[in-house]
C-alpha cells in the first residue's frame, strides 16, 4: 500500500490531465501563453528574464520540461542555438519537433529587422536570419500572441471558445495599452540613444527613438577602450539622452561611459521578469515607458 | 589524401550554396585547435591522443562537425578528425520513439562518466585528465555499436542507458582498458560476451534558480588483453555542480565543480589487478570572456601486480591551472600550467599555450 501511495505521489505531476503544457524559451512567450490560455494552459519559461538568452545552459531539467510539453515556443534566428538543439534532440517528444503544430518559432510571425545581405563572422555574432530581439517591441509581441492563440486552438480544439474569448480581451487591452504608451512617449520621439548591444532596434523603431551608436564595436564583441573613446567623440554635440542596456550586460563600463558622455544609463527589462514587477508583458512595457519618460 | 578529396567534394558545395537554402543543409562547422607546450622533463609519460605531448608546437585537432535532422524520425551527427585522419563519431539518433525511448547507432563515444563524451573543444584544459587516458582512451572510449536509453517519468531528470560495442579487431574499437577479439581464444568474435558493454544512470537536480547538480554512475565490461577470454570491469561515479548568478542578472559569473572517479578490475594471469583514478576540477567563470580552471589528477594501483606497467603505471599525480580568454563564442585562447609527479621520478613541470577557432554553425553544448 505504501508503495502505491509513493508511486502515486511521484507520478502525480504527470497525471494531471486537461492543461496544455507550454514551454517557452524566454519568459515573454510564456507570459503571453498564460494571458491567452488562462486556466487551460500551464506555461513555463526555460530561462529567466535576468538571463542572457545567447548563453543559457542546456540543463537536463529542461529536457524533462520539453519531454512533457505540448507546445514549444522559441525565438529562432539562432538566438537559442547554443543550448536549445541539445535539449530538443534529447526530449523524445514528437509533439514539439520542428514541423509539428507544437513547434513554434516566433521569428516566422514578425517583421524582421537587421537582416544581413552578406554575412561573415568578422562582422561579430550577427544572426544570419535577422535581429532576434523582436520581443522588445509591443507590436511584434502582439503578432506572436496571435500565433500562440492559433497554436493553442490547434492543439486543444475543445478550448477554442475559451481561447477566442481570452484573445479578444487580451488584444483589446494590449491595443489600448499600446495607444496609451505611444501617447506617453510622443513628446520624447526623436530622442537619441546609445545602446550597449544591438537588441533594441525593434523597440527604438516603435518608440521613434534614434540609435546613434553601440558600445559593442560589433554584436557580441565586448566594448574596447578604443571603440568607447570613439563613441564618446562621435556623440559629442549630438544631444544623446540615454545609454540603453539589458540587465545581463555589465554596467561598470556603461556607468563610466554615461558619466563621461553626460547621458543617463537606463537598464531596461528586455524580457518579462528581468526586474521586479515586470512579470507580465503589460508590466514590462509599462516599466520601459516609465523609465524612458520619467527617468525612473 | 583520399579523405581530403572526398570530404572536400562533399563539403564545398554545402558551403557554397548553404546560404541559399539553409534549412535544407546540415549544420557544418570546422574547429581548429592548436598549441605549443614546454616540458621540463623530456622523458615524461605521454598522454597520446590529441594532447600537446612534447615541447614545441602541436596541431591538436582539426575537427569537422556535421549534424542535422534526417527526417521527423532520425537525426544524423558526424565528427571527423583531420589530425590523424579518423572518424571520431558518426551516428543516427531516433527522435520520436514512444515511451521516452531513444536509440543511437553507429560509431560513437561510450557514455561513461562526463569526460569521455567531451570533444577536445569542450575541455577547460589543453589535455584530458590522466584518469581519462588511463581508463577510457587517449582519445575516447568508443566504437561501432548501439545505444538504448530511457528517460524515466519521474519529477527530476533520470536517464538510464545501455550501450554495446563491437570489439572485432580493426573495427574502430578504441579503449585503454578493453581488448579487441584478437585476444579471445579463437581470435574471433565468438559470443555476445566478447562485445563491450556500458551502462549508465544519470540524475539532475535543479537546486533553486542558480544551482544545478548532475550525478552519474557508470559501468563497463569487456575483454582483458592479458588472458584470452578473461574480463575487465570498470565502475565510475561522476558529479557536476554548477552555480551561475542567474537570478541577479549577472549570469556571466559562476563556478562549476566536477568530480569523477573510476575503479577498474583487470583479469591478469592467475590474478586480478585493481587500479583507480579520479580528478577534481573547479572552473571559475569570471565574466563571459574569462575563465580560470583548476584540476587535480590522481591514479594508482589498489591491488595486484600489473603485467604492463606502461599501460597501468603506479601512482600518477598532476595539478593543472588554466586561464581561458573567450573573445567570442567562436574563439578561445588558453594558457595552462601542469605540475606532474610520476612514480619514481621527481616533480616536473609543463606549460601550454593553446588557441581554438571555430567557423560555421554554432553547435549546442550539453550541460
Interface residues (C-beta under 8 A of the other chain):
Chain A: X10 X11 X13 X14 X47 X48 X50 X51 X52 X54 X55 X57 X58 X59 X60 X61 X63 X64 X67 X78 X81 X82 X83 X84 X85 X86 X87 X89 X90 X92 X93 X94 X97 X98 X99 X100 X119 X121 X124 X125 X128 X220 X221 X222 X247 X248 X250 X274
Chain B: X19 X22 X69 X72 X75 X93 X95 X96 X97 X100 X101 X102 X151 X153 X154 X155 X156 X157 X159 X202 X204 X205 X206 X209 X212 X214 X242 X244 X246 X247 X248 X249 X250 X251 X252 X287 X288 X289 X327 X328 X329 X330 X359 X361 X362 X363 X364 X365 X366 X367
